[in-house]
Amino acid sequence: MLFRSYARMAAYVPKMARVLDVGCGHGLLAMELALSQPSRQVLATDHDVARIDLATQAGHGIANLKFEVSSGSPVVDGTFDAIMMIDFLHYFSPEQQDQMIAKAYAQLPAGGVLLAREVNQQGGMISKLNQLYEKLATTIGFTQSNTVKTKENLSFKSESGWQAKFAEHGFKVRSESCSSPIFADILYICQKPS
């Protein structure tokens, strides 16, 4: 199911595109993006050096894929046709979320796409368990957030809250469920108007 959701996300990205995968973790989505369309150029970034090392080893030999450690702002400079922020934004304060979404909007051409996936804060019991897992994983250091110091700092939103946030920055937004039955994940397909 995990890999099907990556293929599903990759299907929203143009076949010929320069793609930024922000907070790529171990690089599985970035590899799917690069391998499913060799005409894409994929740059995948994360602040976690160990994860980037593992991703680089796993992606060795994929010519259209590059992994980099991000320092400073998670959204690196450059222009991209598609930007991915998967399971990422909740680690940041609402102000930082605004800054990153605004920067992504500025980096995309007209018609460009931002894909974001987040736990629906109002997704029932499954959502509560997903949020608890994220808080626990962050608190014990399993998830290495460079901004979150305590579990209270995670910034989850409802589906309508995320839709409003992306629309506030100028995106046309639609959303859909994007997970297995044990997750309350919502995929936000945010397009910069033409």
PyMOL commands that set and color helices and strands:
alter all, ss='L'
color gray80, all
select helices_A, chain A and resi 2-10+28-36+49-58+89-91+94-107+124-140+151-153+159-168
alter helices_A, ss='H'
color red, helices_A
select strands_A, chain A and resi 18-22+41-46+65-69+82-86+113-119+172-177+185-191
alter strands_A, ss='S'
color yellow, strands_A
deselect
rebuild
show_as cartoon
